[in-house]
Amino acid sequence: MRFISVFSFGATIGLAIASCPYSQASGSQLEHKPRSFSAGQFSRPSADKKGVFLMNRIGPSTSTLYISNIDGSNERQVLNTNNTFDYHASFSPDGKWITFTSERGGDGNSDLYRVRTDGSGLQKMNATPSFEDAMVLSPNGSHAAYVTTANGYVANIWVMDLSTGIHTNLTNTDAVRGVNWSPNSYFQPAWSPDGKWILFSSDRNTDWLGHGNGTGWEHTQELSVYVIRPDGTGFRQVATKPGYALGSPKWSPDGKRVVFYELTREATWGAHRPESLATTDSQIISVDFATGLDRIVETSGPGLKLSPQYISQHEIGYLVKSPVAKQGLAYTSNRTSVLGNLRSPAWSADGKSVVYEKTGWDIRSMEAPLYSWDKDWEYRFTDVFPQLSRQGELAITQKQLGNSSIVKMHPDGTDLKLVFDSYSTGQADPAFVMKGLSGAFQPSWSPDGQWIAFGLGSWFQSRTGPGWIFRASADGSIAEQLTNGTLNSGFPSYSADGRYLVYRVWGAQFGLRILDLANQNTRVLTDSNDNLPFFSPSGDKIVFTRKMNVTNFDICTIRPDGTDLKVLTSSGANDAHAVWTADGKIMYSSGMYGFRIEAALYDDTFQPYGQIMIMDEDGQNKRMLTDSMWEDSMPLYLPKHLFGN
């Protein structure tokens, strides 16, 4: 590759690129070798489909249920099946059944099942395109409480009568529902021993607030503990602490006390970020059910402690999520801890057994099948920032499958080529690249298909470092630096005529800039906290994300001359990562429907509740395209004709 700079920075920047400057460093810093695919690997969509809907997902790739004695002995797999995705299990009160959530119906679509503890008698309990999770059976086995996003996309607690099949929403009622401008999700139901009450946690009537005391894009979560009767009456708050998350409540065997984990709101971000686990702490707390008083701190010391449960009247088991060296099961007694990388433990009522899941994090292959919420399109996985040229070529940033370099290919997976190696100029920080915070991001095709523009540098939390706008020839032979790096410049998009690039700046200045490639002149389009701009297919509008206040981001459009600014979303949550469809609609990621599960229970993710939505260019006709518990984003439609015959 030959490197050209329109600026003069001395000999080191202007030299042609002959080899990777990190070639003698550790393996994580070696020259990028794009993940290859066998010719024609990506199958043509089915005859009844319009094409492929690409999207990215951050989440585990496998999840398997295990059961063992509470000391970790006699561990065995609950279901002797491969290639299933099962999690969030619990025992029935009589110890004969295990209820659990499964995505065996499609990657991303969570349904509810139960199975006998010996792995026999598998039964489907509830299966719809909505998110369903956390099913628990009543003490007499006649009813089940669970979480679902049915009828409105928000996570609510429902009760199902197992004899009649009637489902009742307990929390989306006038008596329970929170104010419409706040989060309003409900999690982790738990039946009282006498079957008269259901405990749960909720973020109702709290604020949308980013991590870093509101400076971060991703939201944290504040939770309180509530209770309600199975018929929907008797709703009240059991425990709360402003600025804290009180989660995963469970009953004592006599029904007189309630146990839950407690951590600061800010710590709910660190609880699912691997770089923060070592410094994220929580404690296990119990209170009197009747009064919410007589608070007892059941644990002490550092570490992230979650998923508590009474295994006897005077002993509590819980999950240690950090420090990593001590991950596993722990107890408030002198019982020996069980070390292991496991999640979501639930103990049997007799205190003898525990069920949990073990997850795998192999990255999904390019165009791996996902559950399709739209019957007209086949949903498939992609790495980040997929962009389709007018000539039908696909470009992506290989972030999850590589080192955040730019590659291109045919949509069927053939003719994969490296366009730009993120390490090739020495400007990307390898440590940040490995954390997903640096690299060559957001490729954008020129209309003639000859060039791909992108940003190179440090992004997101690390955007205090430099960022440059580049473009590279589509054959990978030339890379040209277009900005000088005094501002963090990134996320470019080509105009419809190919003359201009719009991009965002961050640092001493903020907002969107338009670069005239004909004369290298740059003009200010906006000066607010704006990000991720994209020219429309017709070139008459630019869609982008704007930070509207300290708590949220919205989707906006503006004309290239700076007129006709419109705000298209107003959910109070975060709406971002907007892109155009070929026919002029706007797809984006939204948090408007809130979290699906408690934030602290996630692993290795950024914004765990992102769902993909689509709307008209004027903001009308918003509708969901996904409904999973995972962080879904980066959508792109690939029409069927791109896959050949």
C-alpha positions as CSV (number, residue, x, y, z in Angstrom):
1,M,0.0,0.0,0.0
2,R,1.2,3.5,-0.8
3,F,0.4,6.2,1.8
4,I,-0.3,9.8,0.8
5,S,-0.9,12.7,3.2
6,V,-2.2,16.1,2.1
7,F,-0.4,17.5,5.2
8,S,3.3,17.8,6.0
9,F,4.2,16.1,9.3
10,G,7.8,15.1,8.6
11,A,9.3,12.0,7.2
12,T,7.7,9.4,9.4
13,I,4.1,10.2,8.2
14,G,4.8,10.7,4.6
15,L,6.7,7.4,4.0
16,A,5.2,4.7,1.8
17,I,3.9,1.8,3.9
18,A,6.2,-1.2,3.4
19,S,5.5,-3.2,6.6
20,C,3.6,-3.1,9.8
21,P,5.4,-1.1,12.5
22,Y,4.2,-3.6,15.1
23,S,5.4,-6.7,13.3
24,Q,7.8,-7.5,16.2
25,A,5.3,-6.9,18.9
26,S,2.8,-9.3,20.5
27,G,0.4,-11.3,18.5
28,S,-2.4,-8.9,19.1
29,Q,-0.4,-6.2,17.3
30,L,0.5,-8.1,14.2
31,E,-0.4,-7.1,10.7
32,H,-4.1,-7.7,10.0
33,K,-5.0,-10.8,8.0
34,P,-8.7,-10.6,7.2
35,R,-10.9,-13.5,8.2
36,S,-11.4,-15.4,5.0
37,F,-14.4,-17.3,3.7
38,S,-14.7,-20.2,1.3
39,A,-16.1,-19.2,-2.1
40,G,-19.8,-18.9,-2.2
41,Q,-20.1,-19.6,1.6
42,F,-23.0,-17.3,2.1
43,S,-26.0,-19.0,0.7
44,R,-28.5,-17.3,-1.5
45,P,-31.7,-16.3,0.4
46,S,-34.7,-18.5,0.2
47,A,-37.0,-18.0,-2.7
48,D,-39.7,-16.4,-0.6
49,K,-37.3,-13.8,0.8
50,K,-36.5,-10.4,-0.5
51,G,-32.9,-10.8,0.6
52,V,-30.6,-10.6,3.6
53,F,-30.8,-8.3,6.6
54,L,-27.4,-7.9,8.1
55,M,-26.9,-6.8,11.7
56,N,-24.3,-7.0,14.4
57,R,-24.9,-8.5,17.8
58,I,-22.7,-8.3,21.0
59,G,-23.4,-11.3,23.2
60,P,-22.3,-14.9,23.9
61,S,-22.4,-17.4,21.1
62,T,-23.1,-20.5,23.3
63,S,-24.8,-21.1,26.6
64,T,-25.2,-24.5,28.2
65,L,-27.0,-25.4,31.4
66,Y,-25.4,-27.5,34.2
67,I,-26.6,-28.9,37.5
68,S,-24.5,-29.9,40.4
69,N,-24.4,-30.4,44.1
70,I,-24.0,-27.1,45.9
71,D,-20.4,-27.9,46.6
72,G,-19.8,-28.2,42.9
73,S,-19.5,-32.0,42.9
74,N,-21.4,-34.3,40.5
75,E,-21.7,-31.6,37.8
76,R,-23.5,-32.7,34.7
77,Q,-25.1,-31.2,31.6
78,V,-28.9,-30.8,32.0
79,L,-29.7,-31.4,28.3
80,N,-27.5,-33.7,26.3
81,T,-27.9,-31.7,23.1
82,N,-25.4,-29.6,21.2
83,N,-25.9,-26.3,19.4
84,T,-28.6,-25.0,21.8
85,F,-28.5,-21.7,23.6
86,D,-30.0,-22.1,27.1
87,Y,-29.8,-19.8,30.2
88,H,-31.5,-18.2,33.2
89,A,-32.7,-21.5,34.8
90,S,-34.5,-22.1,38.1
91,F,-35.9,-25.0,40.0
92,S,-39.5,-25.6,40.6
93,P,-40.4,-25.5,44.3
94,D,-40.8,-29.3,44.4
95,G,-37.4,-29.7,42.8
96,K,-38.7,-31.9,39.9
97,W,-38.5,-29.4,37.1
98,I,-36.0,-26.8,35.8
99,T,-37.5,-23.8,33.9
100,F,-35.2,-21.9,31.6
101,T,-34.9,-19.5,28.7
102,S,-33.7,-20.8,25.3
103,E,-32.9,-19.5,21.9
104,R,-33.2,-22.9,20.2
105,G,-35.9,-21.4,18.0
106,G,-33.4,-18.9,16.5
107,D,-30.3,-16.9,17.5
108,G,-31.7,-13.9,19.5
109,N,-35.3,-15.1,20.0
110,S,-35.7,-16.1,23.6
111,D,-38.5,-18.6,24.5
112,L,-39.4,-20.4,27.7
113,Y,-39.1,-24.2,28.4
114,R,-39.0,-26.6,31.3
115,V,-37.4,-30.0,31.6
116,R,-37.1,-32.6,34.4
117,T,-33.9,-32.4,36.4
118,D,-32.7,-35.6,34.7
119,G,-33.0,-34.0,31.3
120,S,-36.2,-35.7,30.3
121,G,-39.6,-34.4,29.5
122,L,-38.6,-31.2,27.7
123,Q,-41.7,-28.9,27.3
124,K,-42.2,-25.6,25.5
125,M,-43.9,-23.2,27.9
126,N,-44.2,-20.0,25.9
127,A,-42.7,-19.2,22.5
128,T,-43.4,-16.0,20.5
129,P,-41.3,-13.5,18.6
130,S,-41.2,-11.3,21.7
131,F,-38.5,-11.5,24.3
132,E,-39.4,-14.0,27.1
133,D,-37.2,-14.8,30.1
134,A,-36.9,-15.6,33.8
135,M,-39.8,-18.0,34.2
136,V,-40.5,-19.3,37.8
137,L,-43.2,-21.8,38.9
138,S,-45.5,-21.1,41.8
139,P,-45.2,-23.2,44.9
140,N,-48.3,-25.3,44.0
141,G,-47.2,-25.6,40.4
142,S,-50.4,-24.1,39.0
143,H,-49.0,-20.8,37.7
144,A,-45.8,-19.4,36.3
145,A,-44.4,-15.8,36.5
146,Y,-42.1,-14.6,33.8
147,V,-40.8,-11.5,31.9
148,T,-41.9,-10.7,28.4
149,T,-41.9,-7.7,26.0
150,A,-45.2,-8.8,24.5
151,N,-47.8,-6.1,23.8
152,G,-45.6,-3.1,23.8
153,Y,-41.9,-4.2,23.6
154,V,-41.2,-3.2,27.3
155,A,-40.1,-5.9,29.8
156,N,-43.1,-6.6,32.1
157,I,-43.9,-9.3,34.6
158,W,-46.7,-11.7,33.5
159,V,-48.4,-14.6,35.1
160,M,-49.5,-17.7,33.2
161,D,-52.2,-20.1,34.4
162,L,-50.8,-23.5,33.4
163,S,-54.2,-25.2,33.3
164,T,-56.0,-22.6,31.2
165,G,-53.1,-21.0,29.3
166,I,-54.4,-17.6,30.2
167,H,-51.6,-14.9,30.4
168,T,-52.0,-11.8,32.6
169,N,-49.8,-8.7,32.6
170,L,-49.2,-7.7,36.2
171,T,-47.0,-4.6,35.8
172,N,-48.3,-2.7,32.7
173,T,-51.3,-1.4,34.6
174,D,-52.4,2.0,35.9
175,A,-51.5,1.0,39.4
176,V,-48.0,-0.1,38.7
177,R,-46.8,1.6,35.5
178,G,-44.2,4.4,36.0
179,V,-44.1,7.8,34.4
180,N,-43.7,7.7,30.6
181,W,-40.5,9.7,30.4
182,S,-38.5,7.3,32.6
183,P,-37.3,3.7,32.3
184,N,-40.1,1.4,33.1
185,S,-39.0,-2.3,33.0
186,Y,-39.6,-5.1,35.4
187,F,-37.3,-8.0,36.1
188,Q,-36.5,-11.2,38.1
189,P,-39.9,-12.4,39.5
190,A,-39.8,-14.6,42.6
191,W,-42.8,-16.3,44.3
192,S,-43.2,-16.2,48.0
193,P,-43.1,-19.6,49.8
194,D,-46.9,-19.4,50.4
195,G,-47.6,-18.4,46.7
196,K,-49.4,-15.1,47.8
197,W,-46.8,-12.6,46.5
198,I,-44.3,-12.1,43.7
199,L,-41.1,-10.1,44.3
200,F,-39.3,-8.3,41.4
201,S,-36.9,-5.5,40.7
202,S,-37.7,-2.5,38.5
203,D,-36.2,0.8,37.2
204,R,-39.6,2.5,37.1
205,N,-39.6,6.2,37.8
206,T,-35.8,6.6,37.6
207,D,-33.7,8.7,35.3
208,W,-32.0,7.9,32.0
209,L,-28.3,8.5,32.9
210,G,-25.1,7.6,31.2
211,H,-22.1,6.2,32.9
212,G,-19.3,8.5,34.1
213,N,-21.8,10.6,35.9
214,G,-23.8,11.2,32.7
215,T,-20.8,11.8,30.4
216,G,-21.0,8.3,28.8
217,W,-23.3,7.3,26.0
218,E,-24.3,4.0,27.5
219,H,-26.8,4.1,30.3
220,T,-26.5,2.9,33.9
221,Q,-29.4,1.5,35.8
222,E,-31.1,2.2,39.2
223,L,-33.3,-0.5,40.6
224,S,-35.6,-0.9,43.6
225,V,-37.4,-4.0,44.9
226,Y,-41.2,-4.3,44.7
227,V,-43.9,-6.9,45.4
228,I,-47.3,-7.6,44.0
229,R,-50.0,-10.3,44.4
230,P,-50.5,-12.7,41.5
231,D,-53.9,-11.1,40.8
232,G,-52.3,-7.7,40.3
233,T,-53.3,-6.2,43.7
234,G,-51.1,-5.1,46.6
235,F,-48.3,-3.5,44.7
236,R,-45.8,-1.8,46.9
237,Q,-42.1,-1.0,47.2
238,V,-40.1,-3.2,49.5
239,A,-36.6,-1.7,49.4
240,T,-35.0,1.3,47.6
241,K,-31.8,3.3,47.9
242,P,-31.3,6.4,45.7
243,G,-28.4,6.1,43.4
244,Y,-28.2,2.3,43.8
245,A,-29.3,-0.8,42.0
246,L,-31.1,-3.3,44.2
247,G,-31.6,-6.4,42.1
248,S,-32.5,-10.1,41.8
249,P,-34.6,-10.3,45.0
250,K,-35.4,-13.7,46.6
251,W,-37.4,-14.8,49.7
252,S,-36.2,-16.5,52.9
253,P,-37.7,-20.0,53.4
254,D,-40.1,-18.6,56.0
255,G,-41.2,-15.7,53.7
256,K,-40.2,-13.1,56.3
257,R,-37.1,-11.7,54.7
258,V,-36.0,-10.6,51.3
259,V,-32.4,-10.8,50.0
260,F,-30.9,-8.9,47.0
261,Y,-27.6,-7.5,45.7
262,E,-26.8,-3.9,46.1
263,L,-24.3,-1.8,44.0
264,T,-24.1,1.9,43.0
265,R,-25.8,3.0,39.9
266,E,-22.4,3.8,38.3
267,A,-21.2,0.3,39.1
268,T,-23.9,-1.2,36.9
269,W,-21.8,-0.1,34.0
270,G,-18.6,-1.6,35.3
271,A,-20.4,-4.8,36.1
272,H,-20.6,-5.7,32.4
273,R,-17.3,-4.1,31.2
274,P,-14.3,-6.5,31.5
275,E,-11.9,-3.7,32.0
276,S,-13.9,-2.5,35.1
277,L,-14.8,-5.8,36.8
278,A,-11.8,-5.8,39.1
279,T,-12.8,-2.4,40.6
280,T,-16.6,-3.0,40.7
281,D,-18.0,-3.9,44.1
282,S,-21.4,-4.9,45.5
283,Q,-22.8,-6.5,48.7
284,I,-25.6,-8.9,49.5
285,I,-28.3,-7.3,51.6
286,S,-31.4,-8.6,53.4
287,V,-34.4,-6.7,54.8
288,D,-37.6,-7.5,56.6
289,F,-40.3,-8.1,54.0
290,A,-43.2,-6.5,56.0
291,T,-41.4,-3.3,56.8
292,G,-38.4,-3.0,54.5
293,L,-36.3,-2.4,57.6
294,D,-34.0,-4.4,59.8
295,R,-31.3,-4.2,57.0
296,I,-28.5,-6.7,57.3
297,V,-25.4,-6.5,55.2
298,E,-24.8,-10.2,54.6
299,T,-21.4,-10.0,52.9
300,S,-18.3,-7.8,53.2
301,G,-15.1,-6.9,51.3
302,P,-14.4,-6.1,47.6
303,G,-15.8,-8.0,44.7
304,L,-18.9,-8.1,42.5
305,K,-21.5,-10.3,44.2
306,L,-24.8,-11.1,42.4
307,S,-27.7,-13.6,42.2
308,P,-28.3,-14.2,45.9
309,Q,-30.6,-16.9,47.2
310,Y,-31.4,-18.4,50.6
311,I,-30.4,-22.1,50.6
312,S,-31.6,-22.4,54.2
313,Q,-33.1,-20.0,56.8
314,H,-29.6,-18.8,57.8
315,E,-27.4,-19.4,54.8
316,I,-27.3,-17.5,51.5
317,G,-25.6,-18.5,48.3
318,Y,-24.5,-16.0,45.6
319,L,-22.4,-15.6,42.5
320,V,-19.0,-14.0,42.6
321,K,-18.4,-12.3,39.3
322,S,-15.2,-10.5,40.2
323,P,-12.4,-10.7,41.0
324,V,-12.0,-13.0,38.0
325,A,-9.7,-15.4,40.0
326,K,-12.5,-16.0,42.5
327,Q,-15.4,-16.3,40.1
328,G,-18.0,-18.9,41.0
329,L,-20.3,-19.7,43.9
330,A,-19.9,-18.5,47.4
331,Y,-21.8,-18.7,50.6
332,T,-22.4,-16.6,53.7
333,S,-21.5,-19.7,55.9
334,N,-18.1,-21.3,56.1
335,R,-18.9,-23.5,53.2
336,T,-16.1,-23.8,50.6
337,S,-16.6,-21.6,47.5
338,V,-17.0,-23.3,44.1
339,L,-14.7,-21.7,41.6
340,G,-15.7,-21.5,37.9
341,N,-16.7,-19.2,35.1
342,L,-20.5,-19.7,35.5
343,R,-23.5,-17.4,35.5
344,S,-27.1,-17.2,36.8
345,P,-27.0,-19.7,39.6
346,A,-30.3,-20.9,41.2
347,W,-30.5,-23.3,44.1
348,S,-33.1,-25.9,44.7
349,A,-35.6,-25.4,47.6
350,D,-34.0,-28.2,49.6
351,G,-30.6,-26.5,49.3
352,K,-28.9,-29.6,47.8
353,S,-28.5,-28.7,44.2
354,V,-27.7,-25.7,42.0
355,V,-28.3,-25.0,38.3
356,Y,-26.3,-22.5,36.2
357,E,-25.1,-21.8,32.7
358,K,-21.6,-21.6,31.2
359,T,-21.2,-19.4,28.2
360,G,-18.9,-19.3,25.2
361,W,-17.8,-16.2,23.4
362,D,-16.6,-17.4,20.0
363,I,-17.4,-14.6,17.5
364,R,-20.2,-15.5,15.1
365,S,-19.0,-16.1,11.6
366,M,-19.9,-13.5,8.9
367,E,-23.5,-14.0,7.8
368,A,-24.2,-16.6,10.5
369,P,-28.0,-17.1,10.6
370,L,-30.0,-15.1,13.2
371,Y,-33.6,-15.2,14.2
372,S,-35.7,-13.2,11.6
373,W,-38.3,-10.9,13.1
374,D,-39.3,-9.8,9.5
375,K,-40.7,-12.8,7.5
376,D,-39.6,-11.1,4.2
377,W,-35.9,-11.0,5.1
378,E,-33.3,-13.5,6.3
379,Y,-31.4,-12.0,9.3
380,R,-27.7,-12.7,9.4
381,F,-24.7,-11.6,11.5
382,T,-22.2,-9.0,10.3
383,D,-19.1,-7.4,11.7
384,V,-19.5,-3.7,12.3
385,F,-20.3,-0.7,10.0
386,P,-21.4,-2.7,6.9
387,Q,-21.7,-0.5,3.8
388,L,-22.9,-1.4,0.3
389,S,-21.5,0.3,-2.7
390,R,-23.7,1.3,-5.7
391,Q,-21.9,-1.4,-7.6
392,G,-22.9,-4.1,-5.1
393,E,-19.7,-4.5,-3.1
394,L,-19.7,-4.9,0.7
395,A,-17.3,-3.1,3.0
396,I,-17.0,-3.6,6.8
397,T,-14.8,-2.9,9.7
398,Q,-13.5,-6.3,10.9
399,K,-13.7,-5.4,14.6
400,Q,-15.0,-8.6,16.1
401,L,-13.4,-10.8,13.4
402,G,-10.1,-9.0,13.2
403,N,-8.2,-5.8,14.4
404,S,-10.7,-3.1,13.2
405,S,-9.3,-2.9,9.7
406,I,-11.3,-2.3,6.5
407,V,-12.1,-5.2,4.2
408,K,-14.4,-5.6,1.2
409,M,-16.1,-8.5,-0.5
410,H,-18.9,-9.6,-2.6
411,P,-22.1,-10.0,-0.5
412,D,-21.9,-13.8,-1.1
413,G,-18.5,-13.8,0.8
414,T,-16.3,-14.3,-2.2
415,D,-13.4,-12.1,-3.3
416,L,-12.5,-10.9,0.2
417,K,-9.7,-8.2,0.1
418,L,-8.0,-6.1,2.7
419,V,-8.4,-2.5,1.9
420,F,-6.7,-0.9,4.9
421,D,-4.8,-2.4,7.8
422,S,-5.5,-0.3,10.9
423,Y,-1.9,-0.9,12.2
424,S,-0.3,0.1,8.9
425,T,0.4,3.7,9.7
426,G,1.2,3.4,13.3
427,Q,-1.5,5.9,14.3
428,A,-4.0,3.4,15.9
429,D,-3.2,2.5,19.5
430,P,-3.0,-1.4,19.6
431,A,-4.1,-1.5,23.2
432,F,-7.3,0.4,22.4
433,V,-7.8,-1.6,19.2
434,M,-7.9,-4.8,21.3
435,K,-10.6,-3.2,23.5
436,G,-12.7,-2.2,20.5
437,L,-12.0,1.5,21.1
438,S,-9.6,2.2,18.2
439,G,-9.2,1.3,14.6
440,A,-10.5,2.1,11.1
441,F,-14.2,2.7,11.6
442,Q,-17.2,3.4,9.4
443,P,-16.2,2.7,5.8
444,S,-18.1,4.8,3.3
445,W,-18.0,4.1,-0.5
446,S,-17.6,6.8,-3.1
447,P,-20.4,6.7,-5.6
448,D,-18.1,5.3,-8.3
449,G,-16.9,2.5,-6.1
450,Q,-13.3,3.5,-6.4
451,W,-12.7,4.8,-2.9
452,I,-13.6,4.0,0.7
453,A,-13.4,6.8,3.3
454,F,-13.1,6.0,7.0
455,G,-11.9,7.3,10.3
456,L,-8.7,6.1,11.8
457,G,-7.9,6.7,15.5
458,S,-9.4,6.3,18.9
459,W,-13.1,6.4,19.5
460,F,-15.8,6.3,22.1
461,Q,-14.4,6.6,25.7
462,S,-10.8,7.0,24.2
463,R,-11.8,9.8,21.8
464,T,-9.5,12.2,23.8
465,G,-6.8,10.7,21.5
466,P,-6.4,11.7,17.9
467,G,-8.6,10.7,15.0
468,W,-8.0,11.2,11.3
469,I,-10.2,11.0,8.2
470,F,-8.7,8.7,5.5
471,R,-9.7,7.4,2.2
472,A,-8.3,4.3,0.5
473,S,-8.5,3.0,-3.0
474,A,-10.9,0.1,-3.1
475,D,-8.1,-2.2,-4.4
476,G,-6.1,-1.3,-1.3
477,S,-3.1,0.1,-3.2
478,I,-3.4,3.7,-1.9
479,A,-4.4,5.3,1.4
480,E,-4.7,9.1,1.8
481,Q,-4.9,11.1,5.0
482,L,-7.4,13.9,4.7
483,T,-7.3,15.7,8.1
484,N,-4.5,16.7,10.3
485,G,-5.5,15.1,13.6
486,T,-5.7,18.3,15.7
487,L,-9.3,17.3,16.3
488,N,-10.6,13.8,16.8
489,S,-12.2,13.5,13.3
490,G,-14.1,10.4,12.4
491,F,-17.2,8.6,10.9
492,P,-17.2,10.0,7.4
493,S,-19.8,9.6,4.7
494,Y,-19.6,10.4,0.9
495,S,-22.1,12.7,-0.7
496,A,-24.2,11.4,-3.6
497,D,-22.0,13.1,-6.2
498,G,-18.8,12.0,-4.6
499,R,-17.4,15.5,-4.1
500,Y,-17.9,15.9,-0.4
501,L,-17.3,14.0,2.9
502,V,-19.3,14.8,6.0
503,Y,-17.7,13.8,9.3
504,R,-17.8,14.6,13.0
505,V,-15.2,16.3,15.1
506,W,-14.7,16.1,18.9
507,G,-12.2,17.9,21.2
508,A,-11.6,21.6,21.2
509,Q,-14.5,21.8,18.7
510,F,-17.6,19.7,18.2
511,G,-20.1,19.1,15.5
512,L,-20.2,18.1,11.8
513,R,-17.8,19.2,9.1
514,I,-18.1,19.0,5.3
515,L,-14.8,18.5,3.4
516,D,-14.7,19.5,-0.3
517,L,-12.5,16.8,-1.9
518,A,-12.0,19.0,-5.0
519,N,-10.2,21.8,-3.2
520,Q,-9.6,20.4,0.4
521,N,-11.7,23.2,1.9
522,T,-13.6,22.4,5.1
523,R,-16.7,24.2,6.4
524,V,-18.7,23.9,9.6
525,L,-22.1,22.3,9.3
526,T,-23.0,22.2,13.1
527,D,-21.2,23.0,16.3
528,S,-23.1,20.8,18.8
529,N,-22.4,17.3,20.2
530,D,-23.2,15.5,16.9
531,N,-22.0,12.2,15.7
532,L,-22.3,9.4,13.1
533,P,-23.4,11.5,10.0
534,F,-24.6,9.8,6.8
535,F,-25.6,11.4,3.5
536,S,-29.0,10.3,2.2
537,P,-29.0,8.3,-1.1
538,S,-30.3,11.3,-2.9
539,G,-27.7,13.6,-1.2
540,D,-30.2,16.2,0.0
541,K,-30.1,15.3,3.7
542,I,-27.7,14.2,6.3
543,V,-28.8,12.0,9.2
544,F,-26.9,12.1,12.5
545,T,-27.0,11.6,16.2
546,R,-27.1,14.6,18.5
547,K,-26.7,14.8,22.3
548,M,-29.8,16.7,23.3
549,N,-29.0,17.0,27.0
550,V,-27.0,15.4,29.7
551,T,-29.1,12.2,29.5
552,N,-29.9,11.3,26.0
553,F,-29.1,11.3,22.3
554,D,-31.6,11.7,19.4
555,I,-31.7,11.1,15.6
556,C,-31.7,14.3,13.5
557,T,-31.6,15.3,9.9
558,I,-30.2,18.5,8.3
559,R,-29.6,19.6,4.8
560,P,-26.0,20.0,3.6
561,D,-26.3,23.8,3.5
562,G,-27.2,23.8,7.3
563,T,-30.9,24.4,6.9
564,D,-34.0,22.4,7.8
565,L,-32.8,20.8,11.0
566,K,-35.3,18.2,12.3
567,V,-35.3,16.1,15.4
568,L,-36.9,12.8,14.6
569,T,-36.8,10.9,18.0
570,S,-37.8,12.0,21.5
571,S,-38.0,8.9,23.6
572,G,-35.9,10.1,26.5
573,A,-33.5,7.1,26.0
574,N,-30.7,6.9,23.5
575,D,-31.3,6.8,19.8
576,A,-28.2,6.5,17.6
577,H,-26.2,4.8,14.9
578,A,-28.7,5.9,12.2
579,V,-28.2,4.8,8.6
580,W,-30.2,5.2,5.4
581,T,-31.9,2.4,3.5
582,A,-31.7,2.4,-0.3
583,D,-35.3,3.7,-0.5
584,G,-34.7,6.6,1.9
585,K,-35.9,5.2,5.2
586,I,-33.8,5.5,8.4
587,M,-32.7,2.6,10.5
588,Y,-31.2,3.1,14.0
589,S,-30.5,1.6,17.4
590,S,-32.8,2.7,20.2
591,G,-33.1,2.3,23.9
592,M,-36.6,3.6,24.0
593,Y,-38.1,0.3,25.2
594,G,-35.5,0.0,28.0
595,F,-33.5,-2.9,29.5
596,R,-34.6,-6.5,29.1
597,I,-32.8,-7.8,32.2
598,E,-30.9,-6.2,35.0
599,A,-27.8,-4.4,33.6
600,A,-25.3,-6.0,36.1
601,L,-26.2,-9.5,34.8
602,Y,-24.7,-8.8,31.4
603,D,-21.2,-9.6,30.4
604,D,-18.7,-8.0,27.9
605,T,-21.1,-5.5,26.4
606,F,-21.5,-1.8,26.0
607,Q,-25.2,-0.8,25.7
608,P,-27.0,-4.0,26.5
609,Y,-30.5,-2.9,25.5
610,G,-30.1,-1.6,22.0
611,Q,-32.8,-2.6,19.6
612,I,-32.9,-1.9,15.8
613,M,-35.7,0.3,14.6
614,I,-36.8,1.8,11.2
615,M,-38.7,5.0,10.4
616,D,-39.6,7.2,7.5
617,E,-37.2,10.1,6.8
618,D,-39.6,12.5,8.6
619,G,-39.6,10.4,11.7
620,Q,-43.0,8.8,11.2
621,N,-44.0,5.1,11.2
622,K,-41.4,3.9,13.7
623,R,-41.3,0.2,14.2
624,M,-39.1,-2.5,15.7
625,L,-36.9,-4.8,13.6
626,T,-35.4,-6.8,16.5
627,D,-36.7,-7.8,20.0
628,S,-33.8,-9.6,21.7
629,M,-32.0,-9.2,25.1
630,W,-28.7,-8.4,23.3
631,E,-27.0,-5.3,21.9
632,D,-28.2,-5.3,18.3
633,S,-27.0,-2.7,15.8
634,M,-25.4,-2.0,12.4
635,P,-28.3,-2.9,10.1
636,L,-28.0,-3.2,6.3
637,Y,-30.4,-4.7,3.7
638,L,-28.8,-6.8,0.9
639,P,-31.3,-7.5,-1.9
640,K,-31.5,-11.1,-3.2
641,H,-30.0,-10.3,-6.6
642,L,-26.6,-9.5,-5.0
643,F,-26.2,-13.2,-4.3
644,G,-26.3,-14.5,-7.8
645,N,-28.4,-17.4,-9.1
